[in-house]
Amino acid sequence: MDLRSLKKEVHSLDSVHETVQQFHNNWIKPIRSNTNSHLPFIQNFSPETKKELNKKLVAFHDLLCKIKKGQDVTNKLQHYTRYLIDLKLTEMQGDHTKSMLITNNILHDEFFNIQNTISEVKAFDLHTQKLSVHYNEINMLIHKELSLDEAIFFMDLPHKKYLYNLLQIAKKHKNIVRQVGSHFVSLTRKNHLGK
């Protein structure tokens, strides 16, 4: 993937914040006891199921907060694509001073350090995978209490789409950070050899 395509790919990523919010509004909010008047069948859960659901939903709050940090990863990846384009331009212009400055930012900056970003990409992927597992566990619990019609109605709400979007964002983050690393290595080698 060339730099222009990479930049386009990064800028086309869905907003993690908005996706998490939509997931929350379409899945967590409806199964909470005080926000589901439009889904009366959920209000009829047994007290044991309600208690277990609430217990499992508490864990979701922390997980969603961690997942929201994935937006920072997207923002960093957008900066990296700009840095790489600048690095490419400095290579063409023969500006080794600016090239070294950009390289140092990518390697050693506290916030934009590429190693930290790689760790954050891995953490975001892990958190979205955990979300998927918990989501399936809770849905199994809910389905035990619902009739077939109610389960189908509940699963037709768009929450599954938002979970899928989060999983796709994590997958794209991994691909993009690999591409960024590959371009960075290639450009720094060329700049280093051009000295």
Backbone as CSV, one residue per row, in Angstrom:
resi,resn,N_x,N_y,N_z,CA_x,CA_y,CA_z,C_x,C_y,C_z
1,MET,0.851,-1.181,0.000,0.000,0.000,0.000,0.894,1.241,0.000
2,ASP,0.678,2.147,-0.954,1.493,3.360,-0.995,1.022,4.345,0.079
3,LEU,1.799,5.410,0.272,1.506,6.359,1.348,0.154,7.046,1.175
4,ARG,-0.199,7.378,-0.058,-1.483,8.042,-0.300,-2.648,7.118,0.108
5,SER,-2.555,5.860,-0.278,-3.596,4.877,0.078,-3.635,4.650,1.582
6,LEU,-2.456,4.623,2.191,-2.373,4.439,3.639,-3.045,5.599,4.368
7,LYS,-2.764,6.816,3.917,-3.378,7.993,4.539,-4.900,7.943,4.379
8,LYS,-5.355,7.566,3.198,-6.792,7.457,2.935,-7.432,6.411,3.849
9,GLU,-6.736,5.286,4.008,-7.226,4.192,4.862,-7.385,4.653,6.311
10,VAL,-6.383,5.363,6.823,-6.429,5.835,8.211,-7.559,6.838,8.403
11,HIS,-7.700,7.738,7.468,-8.728,8.769,7.603,-10.138,8.237,7.367
12,SER,-10.246,7.041,6.800,-11.575,6.464,6.576,-12.057,5.623,7.763
13,LEU,-11.210,5.447,8.778,-11.612,4.653,9.940,-12.791,5.302,10.656
14,ASP,-13.720,4.466,11.104,-14.852,4.963,11.895,-14.333,5.515,13.219
15,SER,-15.066,6.448,13.777,-14.721,6.999,15.082,-14.971,5.940,16.157
16,VAL,-13.952,5.665,16.950,-14.089,4.691,18.037,-15.089,5.218,19.063
17,HIS,-14.984,6.509,19.408,-15.902,7.086,20.399,-17.353,6.933,19.970
18,GLU,-17.651,7.297,18.742,-19.032,7.214,18.255,-19.509,5.769,18.191
19,THR,-18.652,4.865,17.761,-19.030,3.456,17.659,-19.306,2.870,19.036
20,VAL,-18.446,3.187,20.013,-18.668,2.718,21.389,-19.979,3.286,21.925
21,GLN,-20.228,4.563,21.665,-21.465,5.186,22.139,-22.694,4.525,21.522
22,GLN,-22.630,4.248,20.229,-23.753,3.579,19.559,-23.942,2.154,20.089
23,PHE,-22.837,1.462,20.339,-22.920,0.118,20.916,-23.595,0.189,22.283
24,HIS,-23.162,1.149,23.090,-23.747,1.340,24.421,-25.242,1.639,24.315
25,ASN,-25.609,2.546,23.433,-27.015,2.942,23.300,-27.905,1.822,22.777
26,ASN,-27.344,0.950,21.955,-28.149,-0.084,21.323,-28.054,-1.457,21.976
27,TRP,-27.138,-1.607,22.940,-27.035,-2.921,23.573,-27.048,-2.838,25.095
28,ILE,-26.154,-2.051,25.677,-26.097,-1.986,27.139,-27.316,-1.254,27.699
29,LYS,-27.619,-0.117,27.127,-28.744,0.675,27.624,-30.064,-0.109,27.596
30,PRO,-30.381,-0.814,26.510,-31.640,-1.565,26.494,-31.731,-2.703,27.519
31,ILE,-30.599,-3.286,27.929,-30.716,-4.394,28.883,-30.593,-3.951,30.334
32,ARG,-30.404,-2.677,30.550,-30.432,-2.165,31.924,-31.885,-1.994,32.347
33,SER,-32.156,-2.286,33.565,-33.551,-2.319,34.026,-34.267,-0.977,33.983
34,ASN,-33.546,0.115,34.122,-34.228,1.410,34.162,-34.280,2.126,32.811
35,THR,-33.797,1.495,31.744,-33.784,2.174,30.439,-34.371,1.329,29.323
36,ASN,-35.200,0.352,29.683,-35.668,-0.556,28.644,-37.192,-0.620,28.536
37,SER,-37.852,0.481,28.740,-39.319,0.472,28.668,-39.823,0.079,27.280
38,HIS,-39.033,0.289,26.245,-39.433,-0.094,24.896,-39.218,-1.592,24.626
39,LEU,-38.611,-2.283,25.580,-38.412,-3.742,25.479,-39.007,-4.404,26.725
40,PRO,-40.328,-4.455,26.831,-40.964,-4.940,28.068,-40.577,-6.368,28.449
41,PHE,-40.208,-7.183,27.475,-39.855,-8.573,27.796,-38.586,-8.650,28.639
42,ILE,-37.718,-7.652,28.550,-36.499,-7.656,29.365,-36.829,-7.347,30.824
43,GLN,-37.880,-6.595,31.039,-38.287,-6.273,32.412,-38.841,-7.498,33.130
44,ASN,-39.182,-8.523,32.384,-39.769,-9.727,32.976,-38.727,-10.792,33.316
45,PHE,-37.453,-10.457,33.249,-36.415,-11.416,33.617,-36.561,-11.800,35.083
46,SER,-36.101,-12.985,35.398,-36.121,-13.429,36.796,-35.146,-12.566,37.605
47,PRO,-35.384,-12.430,38.907,-34.463,-11.631,39.747,-33.020,-12.132,39.682
48,GLU,-32.847,-13.455,39.574,-31.481,-14.015,39.501,-30.788,-13.566,38.214
49,THR,-31.534,-13.604,37.112,-30.959,-13.187,35.831,-30.629,-11.709,35.853
50,LYS,-31.534,-10.899,36.398,-31.279,-9.453,36.492,-30.023,-9.184,37.305
51,LYS,-29.882,-9.915,38.410,-28.716,-9.724,39.282,-27.426,-10.102,38.535
52,GLU,-27.463,-11.244,37.843,-26.282,-11.684,37.098,-25.966,-10.736,35.944
53,LEU,-27.006,-10.255,35.263,-26.803,-9.284,34.176,-26.132,-8.019,34.691
54,ASN,-26.654,-7.482,35.785,-26.074,-6.253,36.346,-24.623,-6.455,36.751
55,LYS,-24.327,-7.623,37.315,-22.949,-7.938,37.711,-22.032,-7.955,36.484
56,LYS,-22.503,-8.586,35.413,-21.685,-8.670,34.198,-21.568,-7.300,33.510
57,LEU,-22.596,-6.479,33.601,-22.566,-5.166,32.953,-21.597,-4.206,33.633
58,VAL,-21.362,-4.400,34.926,-20.401,-3.548,35.639,-19.014,-3.698,35.015
59,ALA,-18.655,-4.924,34.662,-17.343,-5.171,34.034,-17.256,-4.484,32.672
60,PHE,-18.394,-4.335,32.018,-18.410,-3.692,30.706,-18.007,-2.230,30.767
61,HIS,-18.359,-1.559,31.833,-18.050,-0.130,31.930,-16.552,0.111,31.800
62,ASP,-15.758,-0.631,32.565,-14.296,-0.469,32.515,-13.751,-0.841,31.141
63,LEU,-14.283,-1.907,30.581,-13.820,-2.366,29.270,-14.125,-1.333,28.191
64,LEU,-15.304,-0.746,28.218,-15.659,0.275,27.222,-14.795,1.524,27.372
65,CYS,-14.452,1.872,28.613,-13.555,3.024,28.830,-12.185,2.751,28.200
66,LYS,-11.699,1.521,28.354,-10.404,1.157,27.745,-10.504,1.169,26.223
67,ILE,-11.627,0.691,25.704,-11.803,0.638,24.249,-11.882,2.036,23.655
68,LYS,-12.483,2.974,24.370,-12.578,4.351,23.875,-11.202,4.948,23.603
69,LYS,-10.184,4.448,24.308,-8.816,4.942,24.093,-8.290,4.555,22.714
70,GLY,-8.992,3.671,22.042,-8.620,3.298,20.681,-8.682,4.480,19.729
71,GLN,-9.458,5.511,20.090,-9.510,6.709,19.259,-8.152,7.409,19.253
72,ASP,-7.443,7.340,20.381,-6.088,7.910,20.435,-5.163,7.196,19.448
73,VAL,-5.342,5.888,19.317,-4.531,5.111,18.369,-4.810,5.594,16.946
74,THR,-6.091,5.759,16.619,-6.453,6.254,15.289,-5.811,7.610,15.036
75,ASN,-5.884,8.496,16.022,-5.286,9.833,15.884,-3.775,9.745,15.667
76,LYS,-3.120,8.857,16.403,-1.672,8.698,16.238,-1.341,8.167,14.845
77,LEU,-2.132,7.207,14.376,-1.885,6.653,13.047,-2.050,7.722,11.969
78,GLN,-2.988,8.639,12.183,-3.153,9.756,11.246,-1.903,10.636,11.251
79,HIS,-1.345,10.880,12.437,-0.109,11.673,12.535,1.055,10.957,11.856
80,TYR,1.135,9.647,12.054,2.222,8.897,11.425,2.182,9.002,9.913
81,THR,0.984,8.946,9.340,0.917,9.045,7.871,1.404,10.415,7.412
82,ARG,1.089,11.452,8.183,1.614,12.792,7.842,3.125,12.829,7.981
83,TYR,3.629,12.240,9.068,5.078,12.185,9.276,5.756,11.453,8.120
84,LEU,5.161,10.341,7.692,5.770,9.561,6.615,5.792,10.336,5.299
85,ILE,4.724,11.060,5.037,4.692,11.894,3.825,5.745,12.986,3.919
86,ASP,5.869,13.605,5.098,6.922,14.605,5.297,8.305,13.983,5.129
87,LEU,8.468,12.775,5.644,9.745,12.082,5.533,10.074,11.803,4.068
88,LYS,9.073,11.411,3.309,9.248,11.160,1.875,9.655,12.451,1.151
89,LEU,8.992,13.560,1.516,9.326,14.856,0.901,10.746,15.291,1.252
90,THR,11.142,15.069,2.514,12.505,15.464,2.908,13.531,14.608,2.176
91,GLU,13.172,13.351,1.911,14.064,12.477,1.140,14.256,13.049,-0.263
92,MET,13.156,13.478,-0.870,13.229,14.018,-2.225,13.996,15.336,-2.262
93,GLN,13.881,16.111,-1.182,14.556,17.409,-1.122,15.981,17.303,-0.583
94,GLY,16.328,16.152,-0.033,17.667,15.970,0.523,17.869,16.693,1.847
95,ASP,16.811,16.984,2.578,16.876,17.700,3.855,17.076,16.690,4.992
96,HIS,18.334,16.356,5.269,18.639,15.336,6.268,18.365,15.804,7.691
97,THR,18.440,17.096,7.955,18.163,17.622,9.291,16.700,17.401,9.647
98,LYS,15.816,17.771,8.737,14.384,17.573,8.983,14.059,16.082,9.043
99,SER,14.712,15.307,8.233,14.513,13.862,8.232,14.850,13.267,9.598
100,MET,15.957,13.701,10.185,16.364,13.212,11.506,15.373,13.648,12.580
101,LEU,14.861,14.862,12.460,13.883,15.377,13.420,12.609,14.526,13.392
102,ILE,12.111,14.234,12.204,10.906,13.410,12.058,11.165,11.998,12.584
103,THR,12.301,11.438,12.233,12.658,10.095,12.687,12.728,10.038,14.206
104,ASN,13.351,11.040,14.822,13.425,11.083,16.288,12.045,11.200,16.922
105,ASN,11.157,11.988,16.301,9.793,12.095,16.828,9.108,10.735,16.823
106,ILE,9.234,10.017,15.738,8.567,8.717,15.625,9.168,7.700,16.599
107,LEU,10.469,7.767,16.800,11.130,6.782,17.651,11.156,7.135,19.132
108,HIS,11.268,8.445,19.448,11.558,8.803,20.840,10.567,9.746,21.506
109,ASP,9.627,10.292,20.773,8.666,11.210,21.373,7.830,10.467,22.418
110,GLU,7.545,11.146,23.550,6.773,10.504,24.615,5.407,10.044,24.145
111,PHE,4.726,10.882,23.366,3.359,10.572,22.946,3.325,9.785,21.638
112,PHE,4.172,10.143,20.681,4.122,9.529,19.348,5.129,8.399,19.141
113,ASN,5.722,7.908,20.204,6.669,6.809,20.120,5.992,5.601,19.463
114,ILE,6.564,5.105,18.394,5.960,4.013,17.616,5.830,2.731,18.436
115,GLN,6.785,2.462,19.317,6.706,1.251,20.146,5.499,1.303,21.080
116,ASN,5.252,2.474,21.662,4.070,2.628,22.527,2.790,2.445,21.723
117,THR,2.784,2.972,20.529,1.595,2.859,19.680,1.336,1.405,19.309
118,ILE,2.379,0.659,19.020,2.218,-0.770,18.719,1.594,-1.488,19.910
119,SER,2.060,-1.151,21.116,1.478,-1.743,22.339,0.013,-1.352,22.489
120,GLU,-0.308,-0.091,22.166,-1.693,0.373,22.270,-2.587,-0.315,21.236
121,VAL,-2.058,-0.574,20.053,-2.815,-1.302,19.020,-3.127,-2.712,19.520
122,LYS,-2.128,-3.375,20.103,-2.336,-4.722,20.640,-3.358,-4.705,21.777
123,ALA,-3.258,-3.708,22.658,-4.197,-3.605,23.786,-5.622,-3.369,23.283
124,PHE,-5.784,-2.504,22.289,-7.111,-2.230,21.732,-7.695,-3.507,21.129
125,ASP,-6.880,-4.253,20.414,-7.334,-5.510,19.830,-7.764,-6.484,20.925
126,LEU,-6.973,-6.605,21.974,-7.294,-7.496,23.087,-8.607,-7.078,23.746
127,HIS,-8.777,-5.781,23.978,-10.000,-5.284,24.616,-11.236,-5.542,23.752
128,THR,-11.115,-5.358,22.445,-12.272,-5.608,21.578,-12.598,-7.104,21.534
129,GLN,-11.565,-7.951,21.589,-11.810,-9.397,21.635,-12.531,-9.784,22.928
130,LYS,-12.094,-9.191,24.052,-12.767,-9.436,25.337,-14.214,-8.976,25.278
131,LEU,-14.425,-7.822,24.672,-15.782,-7.293,24.531,-16.654,-8.294,23.783
132,SER,-16.137,-8.858,22.725,-16.874,-9.824,21.927,-17.234,-11.060,22.759
133,VAL,-16.291,-11.542,23.550,-16.533,-12.720,24.398,-17.622,-12.410,25.425
134,HIS,-17.491,-11.275,26.134,-18.492,-10.896,27.146,-19.865,-10.663,26.509
135,TYR,-19.850,-10.064,25.349,-21.085,-9.811,24.609,-21.817,-11.129,24.340
136,ASN,-21.078,-12.124,23.872,-21.684,-13.425,23.586,-22.175,-14.121,24.854
137,GLU,-21.419,-14.009,25.945,-21.840,-14.606,27.223,-23.147,-13.992,27.707
138,ILE,-23.223,-12.679,27.654,-24.428,-12.002,28.128,-25.611,-12.301,27.216
139,ASN,-25.375,-12.361,25.921,-26.471,-12.702,25.005,-27.004,-14.102,25.263
140,MET,-26.118,-15.036,25.602,-26.561,-16.398,25.936,-27.453,-16.372,27.176
141,LEU,-27.058,-15.594,28.150,-27.851,-15.452,29.370,-29.222,-14.843,29.058
142,ILE,-29.229,-13.824,28.234,-30.481,-13.153,27.857,-31.385,-14.109,27.065
143,HIS,-30.801,-14.854,26.148,-31.591,-15.744,25.289,-32.294,-16.841,26.078
144,LYS,-31.709,-17.237,27.210,-32.351,-18.256,28.046,-33.685,-17.761,28.599
145,GLU,-33.808,-16.451,28.743,-35.004,-15.865,29.335,-36.035,-15.422,28.297
146,LEU,-35.663,-15.426,27.029,-36.549,-14.880,25.995,-37.174,-15.974,25.144
147,SER,-38.354,-15.659,24.620,-38.946,-16.545,23.615,-38.170,-16.345,22.311
148,LEU,-38.424,-17.194,21.344,-37.732,-17.086,20.059,-38.014,-15.742,19.393
149,ASP,-39.274,-15.317,19.402,-39.643,-14.019,18.807,-38.919,-12.863,19.489
150,GLU,-38.874,-12.906,20.816,-38.221,-11.833,21.582,-36.717,-11.820,21.322
151,ALA,-36.125,-13.002,21.264,-34.676,-13.093,21.003,-34.348,-12.551,19.618
152,ILE,-35.171,-12.901,18.637,-34.940,-12.398,17.274,-35.092,-10.886,17.240
153,PHE,-36.128,-10.368,17.903,-36.328,-8.911,17.951,-35.129,-8.228,18.593
154,PHE,-34.670,-8.772,19.719,-33.539,-8.172,20.431,-32.267,-8.217,19.584
155,MET,-32.036,-9.328,18.908,-30.811,-9.458,18.111,-30.879,-8.661,16.812
156,ASP,-32.081,-8.214,16.429,-32.206,-7.354,15.248,-31.849,-5.903,15.535
157,LEU,-31.717,-5.546,16.806,-31.246,-4.195,17.139,-29.821,-4.069,16.592
158,PRO,-29.382,-2.858,16.260,-28.090,-2.719,15.550,-26.824,-2.919,16.388
159,HIS,-26.941,-3.409,17.617,-25.751,-3.537,18.461,-24.683,-4.447,17.863
160,LYS,-25.081,-5.502,17.177,-24.113,-6.428,16.587,-23.253,-5.720,15.535
161,LYS,-23.873,-4.806,14.799,-23.155,-4.043,13.775,-22.053,-3.187,14.415
162,TYR,-22.360,-2.582,15.564,-21.370,-1.721,16.215,-20.227,-2.536,16.824
163,LEU,-20.537,-3.709,17.348,-19.479,-4.590,17.836,-18.581,-5.000,16.671
164,TYR,-19.191,-5.373,15.554,-18.438,-5.749,14.366,-17.541,-4.592,13.913
165,ASN,-18.059,-3.358,13.944,-17.258,-2.192,13.556,-16.039,-2.033,14.454
166,LEU,-16.217,-2.242,15.753,-15.081,-2.132,16.677,-14.031,-3.204,16.371
167,LEU,-14.486,-4.415,16.095,-13.552,-5.489,15.754,-12.816,-5.179,14.450
168,GLN,-13.514,-4.575,13.493,-12.895,-4.199,12.216,-11.881,-3.073,12.398
169,ILE,-12.206,-2.111,13.256,-11.265,-1.014,13.522,-9.972,-1.597,14.105
170,ALA,-10.104,-2.533,15.052,-8.914,-3.157,15.659,-8.091,-3.876,14.594
171,LYS,-8.771,-4.583,13.702,-8.081,-5.301,12.627,-7.358,-4.319,11.699
172,LYS,-8.024,-3.223,11.367,-7.408,-2.215,10.495,-6.242,-1.526,11.190
173,HIS,-6.370,-1.261,12.505,-5.254,-0.669,13.252,-4.010,-1.535,13.101
174,LYS,-4.179,-2.847,13.270,-3.022,-3.755,13.179,-2.396,-3.699,11.790
175,ASN,-3.209,-3.711,10.768,-2.703,-3.650,9.399,-2.002,-2.314,9.140
176,ILE,-2.619,-1.226,9.572,-2.060,0.101,9.315,-0.741,0.297,10.049
177,VAL,-0.671,-0.146,11.313,0.585,0.047,12.054,1.704,-0.780,11.412
178,ARG,1.371,-1.945,10.844,2.384,-2.727,10.104,2.865,-1.955,8.875
179,GLN,1.920,-1.373,8.152,2.254,-0.592,6.956,3.091,0.634,7.327
180,VAL,2.707,1.311,8.413,3.469,2.479,8.874,4.901,2.058,9.183
181,GLY,5.055,0.957,9.909,6.385,0.467,10.256,7.207,0.131,9.025
182,SER,6.575,-0.516,8.073,7.267,-0.895,6.837,7.736,0.334,6.054
183,HIS,6.844,1.316,5.905,7.214,2.554,5.199,8.290,3.317,5.961
184,PHE,8.175,3.338,7.279,9.144,4.069,8.088,10.538,3.464,7.921
185,VAL,10.616,2.143,8.014,11.916,1.474,7.861,12.489,1.746,6.474
186,SER,11.649,1.628,5.467,12.090,1.853,4.092,12.600,3.284,3.894
187,LEU,11.865,4.259,4.397,12.256,5.662,4.216,13.501,6.025,5.013
188,THR,13.617,5.499,6.227,14.804,5.836,7.028,16.048,5.191,6.433
189,ARG,15.900,4.010,5.862,17.044,3.383,5.182,17.504,4.227,4.002
190,LYS,16.530,4.684,3.210,16.869,5.511,2.033,17.535,6.804,2.473
191,ASN,16.995,7.441,3.512,17.577,8.686,3.993,18.956,8.453,4.567
192,HIS,19.124,7.338,5.252,20.420,7.022,5.844,21.462,6.733,4.762
193,LEU,21.033,6.017,3.727,21.952,5.707,2.634,22.265,6.929,1.784
194,GLY,21.344,7.893,1.809,21.544,9.101,0.990,22.535,10.076,1.580
195,LYS,22.966,9.834,2.807,23.915,10.760,3.459,25.276,10.683,2.816
